[in-house]
Amino acid sequence: MNTKNYSVGESLEMLCSACDSQQPHNVESVTKLGKITSVVCSTCGTSSKYSRGVKTSVSLSGSKKPSPYDRTRKYKKGQVMLHSMFGQGEVTGVEYQKIDVLFGDTTRRLLHDQN
């Protein structure tokens, strides 16, 4: 298995949750072994944290503010919200009237588009 070691400042193409498309990202931090721990999207400024190669949290640049979670609102992948119990989260999946939201290192399924 050939695993690439990365260094801070290196650029790579990856899916940006906020842009919902492949975008160039800059490596912000790495482990001693060269594994990525955080990247920032060159297009929108979204910063993503990684643990063991898996996205664990997202924080947006100052231009985007998370809105309070509202189960009557319709969400789409990549949107951020502020939940009264779980804190800031990012929608990672949408299925009918349920959404998967990443809060820190835990994904929770919430309702949306409820009239």
VEXDREN-2710 file (C-alpha; in Angstrom, 1 decimal):
% VEXDREN-2710
k/r/px/py/pz
1/MET/0.0/0.0/0.0
2/ASN/1.5/3.3/-1.1
3/THR/0.5/6.2/1.2
4/LYS/1.5/9.7/0.3
5/ASN/3.0/11.9/3.0
6/TYR/1.8/15.5/2.9
7/SER/3.4/18.7/4.2
8/VAL/1.9/22.1/5.3
9/GLY/1.2/24.4/2.4
10/GLU/0.9/21.6/-0.2
11/SER/-2.2/21.8/-2.5
12/LEU/-4.5/19.0/-3.5
13/GLU/-7.9/18.6/-5.2
14/MET/-10.7/17.3/-3.1
15/LEU/-14.5/17.6/-2.6
16/CYS/-15.4/20.8/-0.7
17/SER/-18.6/20.4/1.4
18/ALA/-19.5/24.0/1.2
19/CYS/-18.9/24.4/-2.6
20/ASP/-20.3/20.9/-3.3
21/SER/-17.6/20.3/-6.0
22/GLN/-14.0/19.4/-6.5
23/GLN/-11.8/22.4/-5.5
24/PRO/-8.2/23.0/-4.7
25/HIS/-7.4/22.8/-1.0
26/ASN/-4.3/23.8/0.9
27/VAL/-2.9/21.6/3.7
28/GLU/-3.1/23.5/7.0
29/SER/-1.6/20.8/9.3
30/VAL/-0.2/17.3/9.2
31/THR/0.9/14.6/11.7
32/LYS/4.5/13.7/12.2
33/LEU/3.9/10.9/9.7
34/GLY/2.6/13.2/7.0
35/LYS/-1.1/12.5/7.4
36/ILE/-3.5/15.4/6.8
37/THR/-5.2/16.8/9.9
38/SER/-6.7/19.9/8.4
39/VAL/-7.2/21.6/5.0
40/VAL/-8.7/24.8/3.8
41/CYS/-10.6/25.3/0.5
42/SER/-8.8/27.8/-1.7
43/THR/-12.2/28.9/-3.2
44/CYS/-14.5/29.6/-0.2
45/GLY/-12.2/29.4/2.8
46/THR/-13.9/26.5/4.5
47/SER/-11.6/24.7/6.9
48/SER/-12.0/20.9/7.4
49/LYS/-10.5/18.8/10.2
50/TYR/-9.4/15.2/9.7
51/SER/-8.7/12.3/12.0
52/ARG/-7.3/9.0/10.6
53/GLY/-8.1/10.3/7.1
54/VAL/-11.8/10.9/7.8
55/LYS/-13.4/14.4/7.9
56/THR/-14.4/15.1/11.6
57/SER/-15.5/18.7/11.6
58/VAL/-15.9/21.8/9.4
59/SER/-15.6/25.4/10.3
60/LEU/-16.4/28.2/7.9
61/SER/-14.7/31.4/7.1
62/GLY/-16.1/34.5/8.7
63/SER/-18.3/35.3/5.7
64/LYS/-20.7/32.4/6.3
65/LYS/-22.7/32.1/9.5
66/PRO/-24.6/29.0/10.6
67/SER/-28.3/29.5/11.0
68/PRO/-30.2/27.9/13.9
69/TYR/-31.6/24.4/13.2
70/ASP/-35.2/24.5/12.1
71/ARG/-37.0/21.2/11.4
72/THR/-39.4/23.0/9.0
73/ARG/-36.6/24.3/6.8
74/LYS/-35.4/22.3/3.8
75/TYR/-31.6/21.6/3.9
76/LYS/-29.1/20.5/1.3
77/LYS/-25.7/18.9/1.5
78/GLY/-23.0/21.2/2.6
79/GLN/-25.2/23.6/4.6
80/VAL/-24.2/24.5/8.1
81/MET/-26.4/24.9/11.1
82/LEU/-26.3/25.7/14.8
83/HIS/-28.2/23.1/16.9
84/SER/-29.2/24.1/20.4
85/MET/-27.9/20.8/21.9
86/PHE/-25.2/19.5/19.5
87/GLY/-23.5/22.8/18.4
88/GLN/-22.4/23.7/14.9
89/GLY/-22.8/21.0/12.3
90/GLU/-22.7/20.4/8.5
91/VAL/-25.3/18.5/6.5
92/THR/-23.4/15.5/4.9
93/GLY/-26.4/13.7/3.5
94/VAL/-30.1/14.2/2.5
95/GLU/-32.6/11.5/2.3
96/TYR/-36.3/12.4/1.8
97/GLN/-37.2/14.2/5.1
98/LYS/-34.1/13.2/7.0
99/ILE/-30.6/14.7/7.0
100/ASP/-27.3/13.4/8.3
101/VAL/-25.4/16.2/10.1
102/LEU/-21.8/16.0/11.2
103/PHE/-21.3/17.5/14.7
104/GLY/-17.6/17.4/15.7
105/ASP/-16.8/13.7/15.2
106/THR/-20.4/12.4/15.5
107/THR/-23.0/12.2/12.7
108/ARG/-26.6/12.5/13.8
109/ARG/-29.8/12.0/11.7
110/LEU/-32.3/14.9/12.0
111/LEU/-35.6/15.8/10.5
112/HIS/-36.1/18.6/7.9
113/ASP/-38.8/19.9/5.6
114/GLN/-41.5/19.1/8.1
115/ASN/-44.7/21.1/7.6
END
